[in-house]
């Protein structure tokens, strides 16, 4: 009877705990996906006059784009809010000033009505200029608001015709806002100049560039990017590091993004309790042409300036992102009310650019901070540099001992048989 009573009480307690968990969900930490807002995708399509060219599977580039869009609209996940924006679709004239304003929202970003979206796409006809920069600015506004993932998919067959508004600089400005927006670019039958421009746009926001020369390739790639938007993502929290430890913002565990000027130092603070371990890593991206031979340094120092530990990495121009990290376990304290230690993280880079390359905004920086319980069990502590390798070493010794005994016994037995014969 007593056992049944205890089981019933335990079941009630478990149900109460589950109910409390559903009623009061734990808040997400910085940089964690909340899942509250639907992912958003804005398809930006080049409808300039060059899209009349017939060089994709025997048809025009515009026909290939329309076919791909129809198939993508059919396959778009229900949870994705999708919109369509055009550039160069309405103005056929020669006035450059007017042509560079020719971008419009064909279908608003929101819940997808497939029939309505397909009807809108069917009305498109290659017309005017290629204002990629203005279209990207408007597309970023289309996706404004909410904490869900945001993605622009730009499809073009030529480079921007509206300089000096450089679309690559526009992409950097969008990335500098820290709104977690990614731009992916697809080039139809690309040339070298267009490939460089579209690659630069994608790299500035952490997106991808793909060269496309067939209709099925275009369909598959756009479908892949739309599906990727539906995957849970971690959106970095925008922060602003200081130029000194005393002024640095205090960060909790999470993923953060910032901008760092060339050769600049950025400082952040993290509180570490006794018995906890600080794990931090930083990645700095070269979103523009930089000189070879560069480095990134991440230091953990006390508020008094004493270095605790550091992590550093060097590059030689073969990669656009350089990363390093560090770990700092803080020892347990005998005092129950021991205060947390303020640890300052310093991020320094040695990137440089040639003359003529813009240095603003600064380089994109992504900082990961994780404060966890320090190693307390014997299994987690390294022993004489071997850690858990002691188990393997002991097993090898035992196996070697048994093998030696067996080999010795077999040798003596064979020798005895030989003497007998």
N, C-alpha and C positions, 0 to 999 in steps of 0.2 A: 504493500500500500504506500509506504514511504517512497519507494523507488518511483512508482507511478506519479505520485504527487510532484516529485522533483523533476521528472521528465516533462510533465505538463507545464510547470513553472518555467523550465528552460525554453520550451517551445514558445510560450507567451512572450518571454523576454526577447527571443530571437525575432518574432514577428514585430514586436515593438521597435526593435533596433532597425529592422528593415523599413518600417513605416517612417521612422524618424529620418533615415537616410534619404527616402524619397521626398519627404516634405522639406528637408533642409539639405539640399545637395551641397557638397563641398565645392567652394569656389575654385576656379582654375587659376593656376599660377601664371606668372608672366610668361608669355610666349607659348602657352599651351592652347591647343585647339578647343574652342568652346562648343562648336557644333550648333550654335544658336542661329546663325545666319546662313542662308543658302549660298552656294558658290555661284559666282557670276562670270560670264564669258561674253566678250564683245568681239564679234568677227568683223574685221575692217577689210573691206574689199576694194582694190584698185579697179576703177571703171574708166580709166583714161583711154584716149583714142588708140593707144598701142595694143589694147586688149582685143582689137579686131584681127590681129595677126593670126594666120592659120598655120600653126606649127606644133600643135599638141594633138597627137593621134588623129591627124587629118582634119581636125576642126579648129575653130578659133579658141583663143585662150579664154574668152568670155564664156563660150559654151562649156568648156571643161570646168570652169569655176561654178557655173550654174548647176551642172550635173553633180559636182561634188557637194555643193551646198544642200541640194535636195536630199541626198543620201545621208548627209550629216544631220539634217533636221529630223529625219526619221529615226536616227539612232541616238539622239541626245537624251541622256538620263532625265527622268522626271524631276529630280531634285535640283537640276542646274537651271539657273535663270540665264537665258541667252538673248543677245541682241545683235543687230546687224547695222554697221555703219559703212557708208560709201565715201569714196573720195574721187573727184573728177567725173561725177555722174550727171551733172546738170548743166554745166556751162560749156558750150562748144566754141566760144569766141577766142580772140587773140589777146584780150586785155589780161596781162599777167596778174595785176592786182586783184581783179575779180576772180580769175581762175584759181588763185591761191587761197580763196575763201570757200572753194567748192567742196564742202564736206557736209553730209547730212545723215541723220539717224533714220535708216530705212525701216528698222523694226526696233522698238524700245526694249531695253534690257528688263526682263521680267519673266513671269511664267510663260512657257512657250505654247502658242497656238500654231501648230505645224502648218495647217492649211493657209492661214493668213500670212505666215512668214514665207512660204513657198510662192504664194501669189505675188508678194512684194519683190522677191528675187526675179521672178519671170519678167518683170517690167524693165529690168536693167538693160541698157544699151551703151557700149563704149562711146565716150563723149569727149572729155576734156583733159585737164592738166593732172599733175601728180603731186598734190599737196600733202605729203606724208606727215610732215611736222605738225601742221594745224589739225590733221585728222587724229593724230595720237593725243594731242591736248584735249580735244573734244571727247575722245573715247575714254580718257581718264576721268572726265566729268561724268560720263555715262555710268561709270562704275562706282562713283563716289558714295560713301556711306556703308555702314555695316562692317562686321569683323570677319566675314567669310572670305574664302579665297577669291581673288580677282585676277582675271587673265585676259589679255588682248591678244588676238591672233590676227596678225597683219599678213595679207596676201597681196603681193605686188609683182609686176613684171618689169619694173624700171625704177631708177633712182629718183629721188625727190627733185622737182623742178621749181621749188619755191625758196631757194637760198636768198638771203643769208640765214633764214631760220633752219638751222641744221637739225634734222630729225634725231641724230645721235645725241646732240646736246639736249634736245627735248626729252629723250628717254632718260638721260642722267638727272634732269630736273625732276622727272616723275619719281625716279628711284630715291632721290634726296628727300622727298616728302615723307618717306617711311610709312606708306599706306599698304605695303605688302602686295603691290601690283606687279605682275610678271608679263612681259611682252615676248611672244614667240613670233618669229617671222618665217614666211615661206616665199621663196623666189621662183617665179615661173620662168623657165628657160633663161637662167641668169647670165649676166656678163660680169667681168671682174669688178667694175666699179659698183654695180648694184650689190654684188655679193659682199663687198666690204662694208657698204652702208647698212645693209640688213643685218649683218653679223654684229656690227657695232651696236645697233639698236637692241638686239637681243641680249648681248653680253652686259649691257648697262643695267639691266633689271634681273639678271640671272635666268633669262630665258634661253631658247634654242633657236638656231637658224637651220633651215632645211632647203636644199635645192630640189625642185620638182620639175619633171619634164613629161609626166604622163598623168592622165586623169585619175587612174586608180591610186597612184602615189599620193596625189593631192587629197583624195577622199580619206585614205587610210591615215594620213598624218593629221588632218584636221580632227577626225574622229578620236585619234589618240590624245590630242591636246585637250579636247572637250572632256573626255573621260578622266583625264588627269586632274582637271579642275574639280571633279566630284570627289576625288580622294581626300581624306582628312589631311590637312596640312597644319604645320605650326607657323603661325604668323609672328615674326619678330616684333617686339615692342620697341618703338622708337625712343631713344634716349639721347642725351647730350652730355658727353664727358667733359670734365673740366681741365684746366691747364695746370692744376695743382691738386695734391691729395686732399688738402683742407677744404677745397671747394667741391670735391667730387660727389656725385649723386650716390646714394646708398641703394644697391641692387639686391633683390632676392633671387632665388633660383629661377631660371628662365632663359629665354633667348632674346637678345637685344640687337638692335641695329643702330648704327651711327655713321657719321662721315668724318674722315680724318684727313687734314691737309697734308701735303707732301712734307716729310720730315718733322711732322708735328707729334706732340705727346698728348695722349688722352688718358685721364685718370678716372677711376671708378672705385667705389668702396663696397665691401662685403663684410657683414658681421658673422663671425665664426664662434660658436659656443664651444666650451671645453668638451672634448670627446667627439667633435665633428670633424669632417674633412672637407676642405674646399677643393673643388675640381673646376678648372676654368680653361677655356680654349678660345682662340680668336682667329678669324680669317679675314684677310684684307684682299680685296679684289682690284686688279688693274683693269679698269673699265675704259682705258684709253691707251694710246701708244706710250710705253715707258722705256727707259733705257735698261739694257740688261744689267745683271748684277744688282740685286736688291735683297732686303731682309726685313723680317718682322721680329720684334722682341716683346715678350710678355713677362712682366716682373710682378711678383707679390712682395710688398714691402710693408713694414710697420708704419704707423702714423708718425714715427720719429725718423723715418727715412732709412731704416736698416733693412737690407734685402733679405728676404726669407728664402725664396726659390725663384727660379726663372725658367722660361722656355723660349727657344729661339729657332728660327728657320731662315734659310737663304735660298734664293732662286737665281737662275741665270737666263731668264727670258723664255723658258720653255713652257711655262704655265701662267695662267691669268689670275690664279688665286694662290695665296701663300698662307699656311696655317701653322699654328703651334699651340702648345698647351702646358699646363702645370698642375700639380697636386700638392696640397699642404694639409697634413693631418695635425690637428691641435690636440695636445695631450690632455688626458683627463685631469680634473682638479679635485683635491681633497675637500675643498669648500663647496657646500651645497649651493651657495648663492654667488658663485664666481661669475664675474661679468664676462660678456662676450668680447672677443678681440676684434677691433676694426682693422681689416686688412685692405690695403690699397692696391689696386691692380693698375699697372702702367702699361699702355700700349704705345709702342714706337715703331715707325717704319722708315726705311731708307730708300723708298721709291723716288725716282726723279724722271723728268721729262725733257725732251729736246725743246729748243726755242720754237715758239709758234703753237705749241700744244697748250690748251687751257688747263689751268691748275684748279679751277673752281667749277662746280662744287668739289669737295674733297673726295678721297677714295672711299668706296663703300666698305664698311667694317661690320662684321657680325661677331658678337660676343656671347658665348654660352657660359652660364654660371650655374653650378650645381653644388649645393651644400648638403652633405649626407652624413649619416652616423659613421663615425670612424671605426676602424677595425677593432673589434673587442674580443672575438672568439680566437682560440689558438689556431684554428684553420685559416684565419685571415691574416695571420702575422707571419712574415717570412722568418725562417729559422736558419741562421747561418747562410743566408742567401739562397736557400733551397725551397723555402715555403712548403707547399704540398708535395714537392719532389722527394721528401723523406719517405713517403709511402712507396714510391717507385723504386727508390734506392734500396729500401729494405727488401722489397720483393725480388729485385735483381740479385741481392746477396743470397737470399734463401734459395732461389732457383739455381744459382751457381754452386752453392754448397751441396744441394741434392744431386745435381748433375755430376759433380766431382765424385761423390760417394758411389753413384751408379757406375761411372766410368772405371773407377778403381776396382770395384767388385767384378765387373765384366773382364777387366784385364787379368786379374788374378785367376778367374775361372778359366779363361782361354789358355793362360800359361800352364795351369794344372792339367788341362786336357792334352796339351802339346807334350808335356813331360810323360804323361801316361802312355801316349801313342808311341 
